[in-house]
Each structure stands twice: as C-alpha cells, then as structure tokens.
Amino acid sequence: MLNQPSKNFKNKRETFQKWLDRERPVLITAIAVASTVIILRCFGLLQFWEWAAFDQFVRWKPPEAIDSRIVIVEISESDLQKYGYPISDAALAELLQKVNASQPRAIGLDIYRDLPTPPGNRELLAAFQTIPNLVGIELMPDATRIGVRPPPVLDRLDRIGFNNVVVDADGKVRRNLLYSWPGDGKTHQSFALKLALLYLESEGIIPEAATVNPKYLQLGKGVFPQFQANDGAYVRSDSRGYQILASLRGPTGSFRTVSMSDVLSDRVPADFLRSRLVLIGSTATSLKDFHQTAYSRSLFGPPRQISGVELQAHFLSQILSAALDGRGGINVWPEAAELLWILLWSWAGASVSWKLESIGRSTCCLLSIALVLSVFLYSALLVGWWLPLIPPILSLLGSGCAVVGYLAHLQSELKRSKEFLQSLIDTIPDPIFVKDKYHRHVVLNQAYCRFIGYPLKILTTRTDYDLFPKNEADVFWQLDELVLQTNKQLENEENFTNAH
C-alpha cells in the first residue's frame, strides 16, 4: 500500500508523456504561431486592425436611449449668420441668463472666451459672477498646440474644466481624459468631469477611492479604471493623466438639442432645461470643431464627424450613467491573460487541423470557429468587455494553415512512398497489403487482389467490414489493433471468405 501513490504518480507521468509525444507537433506549431502574432502585436503592427475591429463592433451595438439629463444648446451655421462670428459678449451673456432662468442643474459653456468680444463685456462678466453653476473651458497646451486660457473670472472662481481630447494615431477618439497634471502644481479636471461633479454633488455623491483598487476613481455606483499604456489593442500609448476608455451612447444625434436662436427667441419651454445639464457649444461646420469616433465611418454611408460639444456630452453622460445608473464602461483583461488567450486559440487551430487531417474540412471548421469567436467577442463588448479579436483569429487561422500545409506535405510524401512501395510489392508473388490506423487498405499488390478476388480500385481505402462477413472482419480488426498497439510482428492463420 505504501507504493500505491508512487505507482499512481508514475502512471500519470507516463500518460502525460504519451499525450505530450502525440501532441508535440500541435504544441510546437501553436507556440511558434502564437509567438509570431504576439511579436507583431508588441511592435504595434496589429493596432490599427484591432481598432478597426473594435470600431465595427461599436457600430453594431444597439444605440442607447437618449440621456434626458443632458441638453445641448447648439450654435449652428444659421446662428452665426444671424448673430455674427465671433458671438459677441452681449449675445452670449443674454443666452446664459435665459438658460439660467430655466433653473438648470448646471451650465457648461464649451466656447473659448479668454479675451473680450465687444460689445457686452460687462454683461458677460456679470453673468460669469452671478451664475454659480456655470463652468467654462480652457485648452491646456501640449506638443502641438499652445493652449487657450480660461475666462479670468471663472478661473478665479475655480469653475473651469479643460476640453482637451485624446486622439489616437488613426485620428479617432476612444479615450476620455478626466484629470491632468501638466506640471504647474495643480490638478486640472476635465470639462465633463467638472460638470458631472456639480450634478452629482446635489445627489450626495463625491469622488472617492474605489474599494476594488484605491488607485481608481469611484463616483457613486461607478468605478473608473485608469487607462494603462498597453490596455486593449493599445501598444505603448500615451497614458499621461487619468484616462478612461470612452463609451459613447451612439452616433451623432444622441442628445436632445435646441438652437441658440430658439433660446433667445423664447421658443424653448422652461421645463425643457429645468434641472438638467445644459451644454452650450458650436456645431457650425465653418468653425471645424469636430472629431472622429468609432461611429464616424460606416460600410454604406459617408463619414460623419461629431461636434466638440456633443463629444463632451458623451463624456459627461458616461460619468453620470456610471455614477447614478451603474452603467459599466469598457473593461479589458490584464496583458498576461491576453497573451494566454492568443496562445489558446493558436493551439485550437493547430489541434483541429491535426485531428481532421483534411484540408477542406479543416478550412471549413477553422472559418466556423473564427465566426463563433467573433460573435462571442461582440457579445462580450455588449456587456462591457473589450477582448482581443484580431490576434486570436490570426493565431487560429495561422496555426491551422501551418498544420494543413504540413499535412499536405506529408500526404505528398506519403503518395510518393506509396507509389514507390506499390512498384516494389507488385513484383512479389506473395499477397501483401498495408493498412493505415483506421484499418483501411492503402497499399496492396496484385497477388493480394487475386487472392481476395477483388480488383485494386475496389480494395483501396476499404476496410475488412466492406469485404468480409462481420464475424471474420471482427477477428481481422482485433488482430490489426493488437499490431497497431504493440508495434510487434504477429503471425496468425484465419479462414476468410473471398469474392468467389
């Protein structure tokens, strides 16, 4: 009894060794292909493909309901023609006062006003000072822009948020910058975050460290994981500041909108703006304040950019929906889990092709698996998980094709060997045949054909069950199995029924 554990361990080790010997070609292929894909990914060569796949999945998502907490007051091209450009301080002051009269929860002015634009500067300064829930914007300088300073009055009152947007290498916005520490010793909040905190303060919600990770921001029900340089499809991206992956509600037109002219002409009911977050900004094409997102391109329609003020509304809605409704953002796996994910699908592709041993069946099966994988990953995004798609599909198909190519090479070599063997055994007068592991006749000489009583074309690829009665075929099958399992020579005499 004392030797029983040792014996069990030995049996398990032998079983594992047999499995390893049998699966060695599959494992070598899977590791080689997965390593190649991972190297390509590490150099950023798959980044644009992964972004494109992510964007397509985002476009396929059902559009979310309009966020009734947010209203946009747009300054359209017709408003510019009516009130001139730049909008004067007087017109802007009147607009702010009329919006404030409707008692909104907060007002966000997404218009640069670092310098006076007469007439009406005194009225605008008065509006800045007397509207306590008004937030203005600044543009922080970066490597490509010198920045735009905020309105001095609002800056002194600490009612400023930056409207800088993080743009990916392909020109699209997929991230939302919440905090920035530009080196002046201050913590700068984004325009959307500043407005959200004003709104949430009245709900008794304040920023705090998340319980799941003290480094993460938590607001109410929402936890905002900080973006890292290699999250998702990103490779060594700029992760400065406190960024999160942006989760937009839908394409252009996802928020209720009224025009500046409608507000100034009193054509907007007071309850339309009451207790809501009101964003004021330009949608005029001539001002070129537009951005590209996942929704900007489609297979069948022209590109559609989103205005800066509507993009800020999406950022704001993401924060509010997470804090108040528990709407999840976009989550990603740790980098190590993504590498194992790629290796898993590389092994799956190699294993399937190795077991099927058929180019046609392997191709159909691999394409079907790729389709199922795509559907699964799309479903994962619907519940807030961005998992790698392009690397596992490349690994799946790459390892599968490598095995198919290897099997095709083996089949070609086997065909030549069979032809050579056939030419040899046909010169031997004694009956000779060769079977494969499936008990099919693969090589036979003419003497065996005459002995059995069937022509060569009928015997090839047939089993004993196709040629003999079942009781005889059972005996032959058992003898074949014994030889295949032991790899030892066996001599035996049996009766059989030939074709005659």
N, C-alpha and C positions, 0 to 999 in steps of 0.2 A: 504493500500500500504506500510505502514511503516513496517509491519510484514513480507513482502514478502522475503527479504534477510534472515531473521531468519528461515523462513519456508524452503527456498531452502537449507540452511545450514543443517537443521535438516534432510531433505530428503537425502542429500548427505551422512550425517553421518550414517543414517540408511542403506543406500545402501552399504556403506563401511563395516559396521558391519556385514551385511548379507554375503558379499563377504568374510570377514575375517573368519566368522564361517564356511562357506563352504570350504574354502581353508586351514583351520587350520592344518589338518593332513599333507597336502603337504608342508606348510611352516615349520612346526616343523621338518619334515624329511629332507627338503632341508638344513635348518640351521645346523642340527646335523651332516649330512654327510659332508657338506662343512667345518664345523669347524674341523672335524676329519682330512680331507685332508689338510687343512691349517696347523694344528698342525704337521702332518707328514712332510709337506714341510718345516716348520720352523726348525725342527730338522735335516734337510738335508737328509731325508730318500728317497726323490724323485729326488735328484740332479743328480744321475748317470743315471736314466731313462730319465730325461729331456735332459741331454747332449746327450744321445744315440739317442733320437728322433730328436734333433737339427742336429746332425751329418748326420742322414739319409736324412733329408730334404736338407742339403747342398749337399750331394752326388747326389741327384736327380736334382739339379739345372743344367740348361744347361751351359756347360763350356763357359767362356767368351773368346773373341778374344785375341790373343797374344798382349801384350803391346809392341809395336815396339820401345818404348823409352828406353827399358832396354835390355842389352845383358849380358849373363853370360859367363865368361871365366873360364871353369872348369879345375881343376887339378884332373884328373882321375887316376884310378889304373895304367893304362898304362903309364901315365906321371910320376908317382912315380917310376915305374920300369926303365924308361928312364933317369930321372934326379936325382933319389935318394930321400931318405927322411931322415931328413927334406930337403926341397928345399933350395939350397944354396942361399946366398945373391946375388951372381953373376947372377944366373939364374933368380931370382926374379927381380933384377934390369933391366936385359935385357928385361924381359916381360913387366915391367912397361914402359920402354922407347918406346918399339914398340907399345904398346897400346896408349901411349900419342902422338905418331907421327900421329895417325889417327884422332887426334883432337876431342876426346870425350867431352861431356859436363862436365862430372866428372868421377872419377875413385874411386871405393870402394874396398879396399884391406881387404877381410874378412879372414885374416891369422894373427895369433899372431906372432909378431916379437919384443918381449921385449928384447931379447938377440941376439947378433951377431951369424950368422951361416956361418962361413967362407967356402970357400973364397968369396971375393967380398963385404966385408962390406963397404968399402969406396965408391964403386959404388952405393950401395943401399942407403947410406946416402945422396949421391949427388942427387939421384932420388927423395928422400923424400923432399929435399930442393928446387929442381928446378921444380917440377911438382906442380903448385899452386892449382890444383883442385883435389888433391889426399886426400882421407880420410882413416885413419886406424882404428883399433878396439882396445878396451880394454874389459876385463871381470871384472865387478865390483864384489867384494866379497859379499857373502851372508851367510846364515846359514849353507850351505852345501859345499861351495867352497871358496877357499882362494883368488880367483881372479887372473887375469893376467894383468900386467901393459902394457900400450901402448908403442909404439916406442917413445923414448925420444924426437927425433927431431919433429915428428908430434905433440906430446903433447905440446911442446913449441909454435908451430905454431897454436895451437887450431884447429887442423884438426883431431879430434878423436871422435868416437862415440862408445857407448857400444853395444855389441851384446848379452846381456843377454836376455833370453827368459822366459816368464812366462808360467809355465806348470801347468795344472790343476791336481786334485787329481787322475784322471784316466790316467795320463801320456800324455795327448794331449794338443796341443797349440791352444787356442781360443782367446787369447788376445795379444795386441801389445803395448808394453811399449815404450812411446815416451820420457818422461822426468823422471829423478830420482834425488832425493836429499838425498844422502847417509849419510849426516852428516859431510861432510868435508867443508861445507860452499859454495860449488859450485853447479851449476845447470848442470847436465850431460844430454846430448842429445843422443838419440839412433843413431846407425849407419845408419839406414834407414832414420830417420828424418834429420840427418846432410847432407846426400847426396841429399835428396829432397829439402832442403833449398838452397843448392848450385844451383840446377837446376832451382828452382823457382825464385831465385834472378835475374837471367837473363831475366825472364819474368815479372819483376817488382812486384813480389809477396813476401810479408814479413809477419811474424807472427803478428797477432793482436787479440785483444779480440773480441769474437763473439758478434754480435748485439743481438742475441736471449738470450744470457747468458754471461755476461762479464767474467765468470769463465772458459768458454770454449775457446779452441784454434780455430782460424779461419785462413785458408790459401786460398786466392782466393775465389773460389766458395764453398769450403768445410768447414764445421763446424764439429769439432771432440768432441762430448760429452764425458766428463770424466767418466770412469767406476766407479761405486759405488759397495760396498761390496755385495749388495743383488740384483744387476741387473739381469734380465732374470731368469735363473734357479739357479743362484749362491746364496749360503747361507753363510753369514759371511766370505767371501773370502778375501784374501789379496789384498787390493786396494791401496797399497802404491805407490807413484809416480804418474805419469799421464799416465793412461792406457786407451786404447780404445778396443772395441771388434774387433777382426781381421776379415777381409772379404777377403778371398783368391779368386783368379781368377779361380782356378780349381785344378785338381790333378797334380802330377809330370809331367813335360814337358810343362809347361805353358809359358815358355820364350825361346827365341832364344839362342842357346848355341853353343860355339866353344871350342875347347880344347886348352890347353897351348901349346901343340906341334904344332898345326896348326898356332898359332900366331907367335911362334918363328921360324917356317919354312916359314913364309910369304905366307901362303896359305889362308889367310883371306883378302878379299878386304878392302881397306882403308875406303870406304864408308859404309861398314857393321858396323863399330864402330863410324863413324863420327857423332858428335852432339848427341850422346847417352850416357846414364849412363851405365858404364861398371863395373860389379861386378866380382871380382876375388876371387875364393874360391875353397875348396876341395869338390869333390863328390866321392872320393875314399872310398869304404866300410871299408877298413882297418883302417881308421882314426876315424870312428864311430861318425862323426859329423852329426847326423841325428835326426829327430824329428817326432813325430806322430801328425797328424792333423785329421780333420773330414774325409779326403779322404784316410786315411791310411788303413781303413778296408772296405770291401765290402762283400755282401752276397755270391758272387760266385767266388771271386778271393782271392789270398793270400794278406796279409798285405803289404802295400807299404809305406815306410817312405820317408820323404822329406829331402834333404840335407840342411845343415845350410845356405849355400849361396843362395839356391833357396827360402828358407823361408824368408830371408832378402829381396829378390827380390819382394816377395809378399807384404811384409810390405811397401816397397818403392813404389810399384805400387799402393797400396791402398791410400797412401798420395797424389801421383801425380794425380791419377784419380779423387780424390775428389776435389783437388785444381783447376785443369785445365778443367776437363770434367764434374764436378758436380755429379760424381758417388757417390751415397749415401752409407753410411756404414750400420751398423746394429744398429737399434734403439729398445728400449724397453719401456714398459709402466712404469709409477710410481707404486710403490708397492701397494698403495691403489686401483688403477684400476685393478691390477691383482687379488686382493682379491675379488673385486666385480665380476670380470669375473668368478672366480671359483664358487661363490655363485649363479650367474645367471644360470650356466649350471647344478648346483645341483637342482635348482628349476625346470628347464626344464625337467630333468629326472623324478623327482617326479610327476610333473604335467601331463606329457604324460602318465605315467603308471596309475595314478589315474583316468584319463579320459577314457583310453581304457578298463580298468577293465578286461584285458585278458593277461595271461602270455605269450602266443605265439605271439600275436600282439604287446605287449609291448616290448618283446625281439627284434623282427624284427625292430620295429620303433627306439628303442634306438641304435641298431647297425648301422642303416642307418644314424641316426643323428651324431653318432661318426665318421662315414666315411665322411659325409659332412663337419663336423668340421675340420677334418684332412686336407681335400682338401683346405678349406678356410685358415687355418693357413699356409699351404705350399705356397699358393698364396701370403699370407702376407709376408712371408720370401723373396719371389721373388722380392718384392718391398722394402725390407729393414727393415721389422718389425719382431722381434723375440717375438712372443706371447706364453704364456703358453699353452702346449698341454696335457701333462700327467695329471696335476691336474684337469682341467675341464672334461677330459674324465673319470677319476676316480670318480669325483663328479656326473657326468651324469649317469654313469652306477651304481654307488653305491646307489644313491638315488632312481633310477629306480628299482633296485633289492630290496631295502628295502620296497618300496611300493608294489611291486609284492609279496614279502613274506608276507606282512601284508594283502594284498587282498586274498592271498591263505589261510591264517589263517582264515579270515572272511568267505571265501567260505566253508571252512571245518566246521566252527561253524554253518554257515547257513544250511549246509547239515544236520548236526545233529539235528538242531532245526526243520527243515522241516520234517525230519523223525519222530521226536517226535510229532510234530503237526499233521502230517498225521495219526499217530496211534491214536491220540485223536479224530480228527474230523470224522474218519471213523466210530466211534461208535455213532455219532449223526445222527438221521434220517432226519434232515432238510438239504437242499442243502447249502453247504458252499464252498467258494473259496477265495483265496488270490492272489492279483496281485502285481507285482513289479512296479517301477516307469516308466517302459517302457510299462505298460499296458499288460504285459504278465502274463498268469496264471502260478503260481508257486506251489501252493498247492490247491488241490481240494479233496473233499470226494466223495465216491461212489454215494451218494444220488444226488449230483450235476451232476455227469456223467449221471445218469439215467434220470435226469430232462432235461438235454440238449439233450441227445440222442447220445453222443459220448463216446468212451472208454477213460480211463485216459491217455493212452500213446499218443493219438491224441490231447487231450486238453492241456497237459503240454507244456509250453512255447509258446502257440498260443495266438494271440490277438483276440478281438471281430471281427475284419475285416476278420479273417480267418474262422469265424464260422457263422456270421450272414450277412444278406443283409446290404448294405452300409448305408441306412437310419437308420436302427436300431443300427448299430455299431457306427455311429456318435453320437447318443444320449448317448449310454453307455460310449463312450470316454469322452464326456463333463462332465458327472456325475463323472467319475473317476478323471478327472482333478480337479474338484471342491473339492473333498475329499482330494486329494493329496496336494492341495494348502492351504486349510483351516485347515487340520488335525482335522476336526469335523465330527461327525456322521451325516449320511444323509439317510433318508428313502424315497423311491420313487417306484412307480409301473409303469412298462412299458410292452408293448406287445413285444414278440420276436418270432422268428421262430426257432423251434428246428429241429433236424436232421430228424424227422419223417414227 
